């Protein structure tokens, strides 16, 4: 099989590529490196079955060629991270909506199977936890830029499902819930890598809001496993499927667990949302997936514990810190942690 992964040099894309190459699949990556990094895939470049293109989806000719050669397309390219979304709402909307439109048009010409990555953000301010795929999406007002990401990803889903219903373009929509693990950067506001990195550095761990908001974190290996189990299933086509862990933790307790697991003496500081992001910033108190549909379709449930996830992220950052100035070959040897 030949897989095309957009956003392939990103955090999830690089892990997915790594897993597919271990299965001896042909993998083609497309990434403009706006949020991805060559460091994420450097250890894969020696594989004869890997091909990568440093370009954007808007290069229609290249996209058409790559889609034509592919058996399956996994669309991960998107604006990511709350910080980036708040600071660059135009980029967020254009990247997500235009990119998805282009990949759908290209895939539809040849009816190539397309899995589109969506997000738990689309549930917005819904309070009916756990979130089921058929639940209402409750977004805030358009005057709050924070909701632009959720709205753009919801539109991506509408587009994808419309292509399936109207044009019979095979699509699967996967809603990711806080996928985390080695190689994820905290640059764009991802909470877990930020907590772990600051704990290792003995710097203050900054918890936004009052810390009572809760989330569930899914190990990237589990996310990849769920995606690869969904792809071959005809009954998954035209469906929206949650992918996430159901182990819930408040942000205050997450900071405490990170401190304990890293042996850190970092103080925990609470930063008001208005100071962390923008005046009037709104957040959701809980975000927990119902994964019954995923289990019914695939027989799989993500189950990597939060403690194990934190330990894996911590080990990665410690290795990175220890390798500053180390030879490139040594860095590559640990890149697949």
N, C-alpha and C positions, 0 to 999 in steps of 0.2 A: 504493500500500500504506500501511496505517496501523500504525505500530509503537508498542507500549507498552513502555517501559523502566522497570523498578523500580530504584531506586537511580540514577536518571537524572542527579542532580546530583553524583554521585561522579566520581572520576577517570576510570574507563573509560567510565561511562555518558555523560559529557559529550562525550568524543571520539567515541563511537558516534553520539550525537545529531547532532553536527556533521557527521559523514560522511553520515548519512542525509539531512540537510537539504540538503547539497550535491547529492544525487541527486534533490532535489525530492520526497522522501517526506514523509508526514505523521508527525510524531513527538509522542508524549505521554509526559511524564516524571512519575513518581511518586516522591517522596523526602521523608522526614521531617527531613532535614538533620542526622541524628545523627552521621554522618561525612561527608556530602556538604556542598557549599557553593554558595550562589548565585553566588559569584564564578566558579565553573566554567562556568556557563551564561549569565552576564550578557550576553556578546557574542552570544548566540543569540536573545535575547528579542525582537528586532525582526522575526524571521521570522514570516510569517503562517501558516506550516505547523507552528509549534511551540506546544504546549499543555503547561503544567506545573501540578502539584498538590502543594502542600506538606503532605503528609499521609502516614500510614503504611498499610501493607498491611492492618493490623488493622481499618481502616475498611471493613467488608465491603460496605456499600452502594456506596461510591465505587468500590471495586475491581471489583465486579460490573458497574458501568456502563462503566468503562474497558476491561475485558476484552471486554465485549459489542461495543464499538465497534472493537476492535483486530482486525487480520488476523494479526499475529505479536506474541508477548510475549517479551521478553528479561529474564530475572530476574537482576539483578545485586545487589539489596539484600541486604546481609549484614554481619555484624561482620567487620572487617578489621584486620590488623596484629597482630604477635606481642605487642606491649606491651599493647594493648587486651584481647587474649585472656587473657593472664596475669592482668591486673588485674581483669577483669570476666567471669569464666567463666559466670555465670548469664545475663548479657546475651547472651553469645556463643551459648550453646545455644538460648535462647528465640528470639532474633532469627533465627537460621539455620533451625531446625527448624520453628517456628511459621509463619514467613513463607513458607517453601516449601510447607508444607501448605496454607496459605490460597490461594496462587497456583495450586496444582495443582487444588484444589477448584473455584475459579472458572473456570479454563481448561477443565476437564473438562466442565462443563455445556454448553459450546458447541463443544467439541473444537477449540479454537484452538491452533495450533502454539506450543509453549513451549520456548525454549532456556534451560537452567539453568546458571549459572556455578558450577563447582566449582573445586577447587584441587589443586595438586600435593601439598599437605599430607596428602591422604588416603593417600598411599603410606607415610607414617610412617617407620618405621626399616628399611624394605626396603633391602637392599644390592645388589639385582640391577639395576645401572645399565646401559643407560638403562631408564627405567620404561616398560613397555608397559601398555596399558589393561587387559589381562587379568591383570596381575600381582597377587600377593597384597598385601593391605593389612596392614602390620605396625605396630600401634599400641602405645604404651606403656601402663602401668597407669593405672587410673582415679584413682589417688591423685595423679597428676601432671596438674595442671590444664592444662598445655601442650597435652595431646592432646585437649582438649575441642573445639577448633575442627575438627581432623581428623575426630573422631568425628561431630560435628554435620553436616559436609559429606558424609561418607560416608552418613549416614542420609538426607540430602537426595537423594543419588543413588539409594539403595534405594527411596525413596518415588517418585521420578520414574519409574524403570524399572518399578516395580510398577504405577503408573497406566497405563503403556503396555501392559504384558502383560495386566493384568486388565481394564482399562476402555477400552483402545485410545485413550487420550489421547496424541496425538503429542508426543513430547519428544525433545530432543537435550541431552546432557550434555557440556559443554565444561570440561575441566580446564585451568585457566590456570597457567602457570609464571612467576611473578615478572614480571608485566606492569609496565613502567616508562615514564616519559616526562614531558613538561611537564604541570604542574598536579597532579602527585602530591605529597602532603604527607608529610613524615617524622614527623608528629605521633604516629602509632600504631606506630612502630618500623620503617617501611620503610627498608631499608638504603641503597639508592642515593641517594635524595634527601637523606638525612641526611649521607652522606659528602660529597656535592657541596656542600651548603649550608655545612657546617663548613669545607670546603676554601676556599671563596670568602671566608669570614669569617676565614680564617687561624687558626681554632680547632682544637684537637686532634681528629683523626679517631679515633673510638672503635670499635675492632674487638672484638666480643664473642667470648669463647673464645680459642683460640690462633691463629685466622685461617686454619687449614688446611681448614676446611669450605668447600665449593664450591657455587656456584649458577649458573644460566643466566638471563639477563635478556632479556625479549622487549619490543621497542618496541611501544607501545600502538597504533601504526598497523598493525602486523602482526597484533596480536590482533584488532583491529576487522575487518581484511580477512578473516581466517580465519573469524570469526563470520558475516560477511555471505556468505561463500561456502558455508558449511554450511547456512544457513537454507533455501535453495530445494531442497535435495537430499532426495528421498524416501528414498534409501538411508542417509541420516544419522539418520533417525528411529529411536529406540530404541537408539542407539549412544552410547558414551562415547568422546570424542575429546580427546587431548592437544593443547594449543595452547601452543607455546613455542619459544624458540630453543635451539639445541644447543651454542652457544659457552659453554664452561665456564670459570669463573674462581674462584680461592680468594678469600676475603674479604681476606686480606692483600694479594694482588696487585691486587684491586679498589681498595683504598685507595691503593696506589702509582700505579695508572693514573689515578685521579681527581686525585691530587696533580699528576701530570705534565700532564694535559690542562687543568687549571685554573691551572697556574703557581703553585701554592700552596706555602708553606713550612710548612704545618701538620705538627706531629709526629703520628705514628701511635701511639696508645695501646691496649694490650690490656686489656680489662676482663673479669674472670671472669664466667661466666654467673650464678653465685650472686649476684653484686653487681648485674648488669645486670637480671636478672629475678627469680628466686626461688630459694631453696635447692633443690638437686636438679634444676634445669632440665635437660632433655634436648634435644639437637638432632640433626639428621641430617647426616652428613658430606658426602654428595653428593646432588644432586637434578637429574637430567638427563632430559629427555623423549625418548622415541622418537616421532618425528612421521611415521612411515611411513604410519599410518592416515590422518592429515590429508592427506598428499600424495596418497594413493591416491584419496581421496574428492574432493578439490578441485583437485589439481594445484598446490597452493601450499605453500611452506615459508617460515616467517619467517626472514629473513636479514639484517636490519639489524644492523650490527656493534656491538659493545659500545662502541667508541670513538665512533661516531656517536651512540649513545644518550646517553653521558656528555656529549658536546658539546651536544646538544639540551637536556638537563636543566640544564646549566650556563648556557646562553644564557637559558633561561627565568628562572632565579633571578637572574641579573644584571639582566635587564630589570625583574623585580619590584622589586629593590632600587633600581634607578634611577628607578622610577616612584612611590616613596613620596612622597606629596604632589602627584603629577601629576594633571591633570584626569581625570575619569572617562572621557571620550571617548578620551583617549590610552591609558588602560589597556585599554579594550575593543579598541582597534585592534591590540594585540599579544596578546590573550588566546588567539588561535587558533594560537599558535606550534606 
